[in-house]
Each structure stands twice: as structure tokens, then as C-alpha cells.
Amino acid sequence: MKDLKKFIYIVAGFLGAFYLPIENIRFSGAIFEALALVKWYAREHVLLCLLPAFFIAGAVSVFISQASVMKYFGAKAKKVLSYSVASVSGTILAVCSCTVLPLFSGIYKRGAGLGPAIAFLYSGPAINVLAIILTARILGWQLGLARALGAIIFSIVIGFIMHLIFLKEERARHIDGNFAAVLTQDSRPLAKNVLYFLSMIVFLVFANWAKPPENSQAAWLLIYRYKWLISGLSLAGLFGMLIAWFKKEELKQWFQASWGFALQILPLLLIGVLVSGFLLGRVGQEGIIPSRFIEALVGGNSLRANFFSSIVAAFMYFATLTEVPILQGLIGSGMGKGPALALLLAGPALSLPNMLVIRGVIGTKKTAVYVMLVVVMATISGMIFGAVVK
């Protein structure tokens, strides 16, 4: 049986190589787009986005006791508290759908309930204050307001539905993992832990502060002008705390945990980015799927247009803030307002690389349900919005 499988793989590989359409311009262009997107991703996101996120996730797993995580995100925590904290996390983090993954993995493995963890996973990239403000200024206040309200509601509703669907499995997980019985305290005073984590979060947020349009509010422009000063000061403060407060063994555990997250997540992300670039290309460029097909299918406010917009947005990779200029071009090409909102609610929170990593953390079934909920809710929301706002 094993030899038969090997033979089938060899034949399939041979046929694929034999008929490889390298002379086709669209195919070769899609290959270029896949590699170009990986290059861009490595330059723009790995060092300043993912690396800090890995260290934050590693710090959560090492320096935050399970008792602390359980207090706010655990299965027995007060639902109002856990979902409220999780649903507004994006206003602080302002991360993309891939950068939030190590943080999600960290709190979930530390004992967070599935519902609050999923609410955090969705809200992290979806509730980005600057992105919402830019949406309102460039695409209209109706879309900006609908995006803000929709993102908060989505995170809570999707998280709670996931909790209900997988309630039995989650109870078994917490019994088997013995999360509820962990009563260890944090290794240092709360104030020191807050400053330590805050320094890393400040660096993550401000080092990735995108340049706002020239007509943006003065505060956003001022922050962008001094972002490296703020980032540098936070990094210097972090190193000072590491020297003063941490033991050598603690630092070793922290680096090992961060490296573990990197090994788990980075390979899947890079594969996902390659596939995404091959299929859909970069912003303003085309992959194997012609952009005119997409533009033709998202006009009006039909069920098909909203569903198609949600599906494409769910699989395409959006860096933080890039969804606004993409939508501006699509709306100019005839995209309806309903499908535009569907894209805003599904796109920033999901991507193919994002799905591959989520599957590795919570499994295929939970990932499929999560993606389905986001797509269905984005579709329904788009249809409602398109019917109300003409």
C-alpha cells in the first residue's frame, strides 16, 4: 500500500512537471506575484510584527500564571468580563490577521476558554482604530460606523457561538488540562509585569504605525513622525527591566517558548502567503485569478455579490490599512456598498495563512466553523447594510 502511494505521488509529480505551463504569461506572472508577496511579507512583517508578537506570546506562556489567564478568559470567568475585554483588544493592539496568531495561541494554550480566545482572535485585527477612522474619512462615515459596530458585535457573537457549539469539548479540555486547578501566582509583582508587557506592546504598535494620509488628523501624523522615538524608548525600557528584574533561567525559558511559537507558526504562514500571492496577487497586481472576475462579481447587493466578497476577503491577505485603498479601487469599479462592508468584516480578520495556523492550534473542525461563521455573518451584514444605505 505504501509503495502504491509513493508510485501515485511520483506519477502525479511527473505529470505536473511535464505539463507545467511556464510559457503561459498569467501562470509565470502568478509565480512572480507569489514570490514578490513573500519577499514583501518578510521585509514588512516578520521583524517588526511577528518577532515582537512571538516574544509577547512566549512571555504570556512563561510569566503569566494560568490563574491570571483563567480569571479573565477562562471557561468559568464571568462572560461579560471575558468577552468585553477580548472584544476591544484590537483598539490597543492594532495588529493584522497573522500578527495576532501567536498571541491567540499563547492565551488559548494557557487555559483561556474557546469563546473569549476566538473573540480576541477576531477583534485583534478587526477593531483597529486608525483603520476605522481611515475607512470613515475615505469611504464614508456610514461604512466606518458599520465597520466599527460590526467588528465589536462579530467578535462577541462569533466567540459565544463557538463556545456553545464546542461546549462539551471545551469542558473535557479543561478537565484533562486541569486548568481550573492551577493556583500558582505570577513570579513578580503585578506592576512590574504590567510595565514589562506594556513595553513590548508599545513597541509592537508604534513600530508598525502606518503612515496616514496627509489629510488625517494632526495627532495621527504626529505619532507617525515620532514613532521610532517612541519605539526606541519602549525597547530601551524593556532591556532595562530584563537586566534588573529577570533571572537568567527565566530569560532562557522565555526565549525557548518564543522559539516554539515561531517554529509552529512561521512555516504555515509563509506557505499561506505563497498560495495567496499565487491566487490573488498583491495590491494592484494580479495572480492566477483575473481581478476583472472579482470586480464583475461584487457589483450590486445580491446574495451572490456579498457572499463572494466575503469568501475572497477571507482567503486574501490584507496587511493593516491596505484594505482601505483596495476597497476604494473596487468601489470605483462598481462594487456595491454591501459587499464592501462584507469585505471589511471578513478580510482583515481572516486570510489563508491565518487559517492554516489557527487549524494547528484548535483543529480542523473548529477552524472550519470559525471561518464559516465569519463568512456567513459578513454576508448577512453586507446585505442588510446594502439594503439600508443606498
Secondary structure, 3 states (H helix, E strand, C coil): CHHHHHHHHHHHHHHHHHCCCCCCHHHHHHHHHHHHHHHHHHHHHHHHHHHHHHHHHHHHHHHCCHHHHHHHHCCCCCHHHHHHHHHCCHHHHCCCCCCHHHHHHHHHHCCCCHHHHHHHHHHHHHCCHHHHHHHHHHHCHHHHHHHHHHHHHHHHHHHHHHHHHCHHHHHHHHHHHCHHHCCCCCCCCHHHHHHHHHHHHHHHHHHCCCCCCCCCCHHHHHHHHCHHHHHHHHHHHHHHHHHHHCCHHHHHHHHHHHHHHHHHHHHHHHHHHHHHHHHHCCCCCCCCCCHHHHHHHCECCCHHHHHHHHHHHHHCCCCCCCHHHHHHHHHHCCECHHHHHHHHHHCCCCCHHHHHHHHHHHCHHHHHHHHHHHHHHHHHHHHHHHHHCC
